[in-house]
Amino acid sequence: MTAPRLMLLDTASLYFRAYFGVPESVKSPDGVPVNAVRGLLDFIARLVQDHRPGQLVACMDADWRPQWRVDLIPTYKTHRLAAEGPGVGAGAEEVPDTLSPQVPIIEQVLDALGIARVGAPGYEADDVIGTLATRATGPVRIVTGDRDLFQLVDDARQVTVVYPVKGVGSAQIIDEAALREKYGVNGAQYADLAALRGDPSDGLPGVKGIGEKTAAQLIERFGDLAGIRAAAADPFSGLTPARRKNLLDGAAYLDVAPQVVRVATDVALPDFDAALPREPLDPMTLEELAARWGLGGALERVLAVLAG
């Protein structure tokens, strides 16, 4: 297995997984839950130990539900919106009460460690990852629990996804062969499959009557979404009348779904240093954070792996 030159973390995906995977009884000295913070640090330690990247970037959601995607499909992530109330504004994401306060701590710890933390106004972490993976000239490993990023898998460019099963230590490495075995498509075709299938977790309705297997069969037969839509418009294409009707009825959705599903690959990003730090950028602040939040063991493991 080739060591990745660049490892890209879908940070929110990982700290959500850490939050639900580490007991909330893990708390700071004054009783504040820090399970997501410590869980994420343990993830990072294990990832660096197992994969030995030369560069590491924590990609962030500067905008978890960009307006340009909502303008195209108004239901996009609607069910994840938090109810407005004291301290909760319109457009806020519904996040567990004890997770929200941990996110600024995570950001402070990453900054003090010197791990690059990158976001872009108006874009999700997926778009930052898509842009950095597209720019990269060497092996890239994307760490995420979000299947949407399978669209970036590309054997020729050595882009793979580390997809946690129970944790990052038991993750699957998703390459072209794994995609073909599981979904019947390659990385370049995955976004078309996702658009056809839809995704209730993202508020994407998909095309009526077309699930994952049918979408894969259509892509295998007609090549891509454009080929499928051309076949739907052709009464002699061999599609069943019911399948043609469903595709034609879904035309308005299919006009915009690809733009929503496909990650951006040309986002303007700030300057940053992606090099994996060998020692903390701000040791004094890191020591203060470790004492304030009781992060000793988890931070020690990260620092030992970085120094190694």
N, C-alpha and C positions, 0 to 999 in steps of 0.2 A: 504494500500500500504506500503510495507516494505521499510524503508529508506535505500538507498544504502550505503554499507560500502565504496565503491569506485566509483567515477564518473570519466569517461574518456572523455575528450573533443577532438573531431576532429577539431582542432583549425582552420585550413585553411578553412574548410567547414563553420565554424561559422563566421570567419571574412569576408569571401566573402559575406555571407548572410547579415551581418551587413552593409557592404559597399553598397550593393544594396538596403538595407531597410531603411537606414538613409540618409537624404538629404546631398548632398555634400556641401551645404551651412553651415554645421556644421564645423567650422574652429577654428584654434588656434588664439591667439591674433594678430599674424602677418599674418593671412590670409591663412594658410596652412590647407587643408582639414584633419580633424581627425574623420570623420564620422565612419570609421571602428573601430577605437580605442574605441570611446565612445560607439558605438553600442555593441561591444564585451563585454565591461565592464558591460553594462546593462544586457546583456545575462547572464553573470556570476552571477551577483547579483540575478537575478530572479531564476536561476537554483539552487543556494545554498539555497535561501529562500524557494523554492517549494519542494526541494528534500532532503535537510539536509544531504549531504554526510559527512562521517567522513574523507574521503580522496578525493583529487581532483588532476588530472594530465592533463595538457595541452599537448596533443600529437602533435608532429610537423613532417612536411615533411622534413627530412634531404635530401631526394632525391625524388622529386615528380614523376619522371619517371625512375625507376631503370633500369640500363642497362640489368640486367638479365631477366627482363620481356620483354624488347624490343628485346633481342636476340631470345626469344621464339615467340613473335608476333610483327614484325617490325612496324605495324600500331598502336601499343599501344600509345594512347594519342598524336599521330602525329599532329592532327589538333589543339592541344593546344600550339604547339611550337611557340614561338615568332620569328618574322623575325630578322635575325642578323643585327646589326647596331651599332652606337656609344653607348657604354656602355651595349650592349646586346650581350652576347656570345652564341655560339652554345649550344643547349640543354636547354635554358632558357624557362620558362613557360610564356605564354602570360598573363600578368596581367595588369589591367587598370593603366594608368600612375599615377593617383592620389592615387592608393592603394599601390603600391610598397613601397613608402617612409613611409607608416604607419606601415609596418610589423616590422621594427626594433623598433619602438616606442612601439608596442604591446609587443614585447619580453622584452624590458627594464621595462615596467610597471609590467608585470607578475613576473619578477625576483625581483623587488623591493617589490612587495606584498608578495613574498615568496611562490607563487603558482608554484609547480613543473612543469618544461617545459622539455619534454623528446623527443629526436629523436635519430635515429641510422643511421650511414653512410650506404648508399646503400639501404635504406628502406623508405617506405612511412609511414605516420602517421597511416594508416590502420593496418600496420604490428606491429607497437608499441602497438596499441590498442588490436590487436589479441593476442599478447604475454602477455600483462598485464591482459587481461580478462581470459586467460587460466590459468595463475598463481594464480589468486585470489581465496580466500577460502570463501568469503562471497558475499552478493548481489552486483552486478555490474550494473551500468547504463551508457550506451554509448550514448553520445550526438553527433548526426551527421545528415546532410542532404543527406548523401551518402547511397543509398540502398545496396551497396556491403556489408556493415557491418551487414546486416540482417542475414548473415550466422553465426554470433556469438551468435544469440539468442538461449537460452537454459534454459527452465523452471527448469530443474533438478538442474542446477547450479546457478539459479537466475540471469541470464544475460539477460537484456532487453535493448532496444534501445529507446532513446528519440528522436523522429523524428519531427523536427519543421514543422508546417504547415504554418502559417503566421509569427510566431516568437516562441521563446522557451516557452512563456506563454500559447500558444495554441497548444502545441506539442502533438503528439500521442505517447502513450507508446506501443511499438511493442514487443509483447510476442509471444509464439507459436500459441495461438488462433488467434491473429491478422494476423499472417503470413498465417495460413491455410485459414482464411476467404478471404484474399486479393489475395493470390497466389496459394493456394492449396498445399503448401509444408510446411515442418518444417524447422527450422534453419539449421539442418545438410544437408538438401537437396537443400538449396537455392543457393549455389555456382554452383551446377549442372544445375539448372534452368537458372542461369545467363550465364553460358557458352553456353548452347544450344541457348538461346534467343539472346545472343550478347548484345552489348551496344554501339551504335554509339558515345555516349559522351566519351567513353574510347577507341574508335578505335577498338572494338572487333566485328568482322563481324557476329558471330553466324553461325548457320547452315541454309542454304537456306530453306525457306518454313516453318521454325519452329519459331513461335512467343511464347509469354509468356504462353498463354492458352494451346497450343499444347505441349509445354515443360512440363507443369504441368501434363497434361494427360499422357504423356509418363512416367514421374517419378512415378505417381500413379500406372501405370500398371506394370512397370518393376523395380521399386524400387530405382534405381539410374542410373548414367550415364554409369557405367560398364554394368548394366543389359540391358540398352537401346542399347548399342553398340553390345552386344552379340546377342540381338534380331535382329539387323540389319544384322548381319552376318549369321543368320539362316533363310533360305527361308520359313521355316514352322512356323515362330513365329507369324504369323497373321498380321504383318505390311503390309500396302499397298505397292505395288511395287514402287510407287513414293516416299513414306516416306523412304523406305529402301535405295533407290538410293541417296536421299539427305543426309542421315546419312553416307552412305559409301563414297560419294563424299567429305563429310566434315571430313573424317578420319584424315587427316594431321592436320587440325585445332583442332579437338577434342583431338589429342595426346598431345597438349601443352596448350590448353585453361585452363584446371583446375588449372595448376600451376600458371598461370597468375591471374586468378580470385580469387583463394583462398588466404586469407591473411595469412601471416607467423605467426606462433605461438611460435617460438623458437628463437627470435632475442636476441642477446646479448645487454643488455642495461646498461648504466652507473648507478652508485649508485645515489639515490636521496631520498628525504623525501617527501612522498605523503601526509602527514598529512595536513588537511585544516588549514591554518594559522588563528589565532585569532587576530593577529595584524601584521602590515607590518614588513617584514624582514629588510628593509632599509628605515626607515621613512624619512630621510633627502633626499635621492635620489627621493623618491616618491613625496615629497613636491616640489622638483625642477621640476620634470616631469609634475606635475599638473599645476604649474605656467607657464612653457614653452609652454605647449600644450593646456592649457585651459580645463583641465579634471576635474575640481573641483566637479561638481555635480555628475558625473558618478562615480568618485572615492569615493566620500563620501557615495554613496549608497552601493558600494561594501564593504567598510570598516565597515559600520553599520551592514550589514548582517553577515560579518565574525565575528564581535565582539559579535553579538547576539547569 
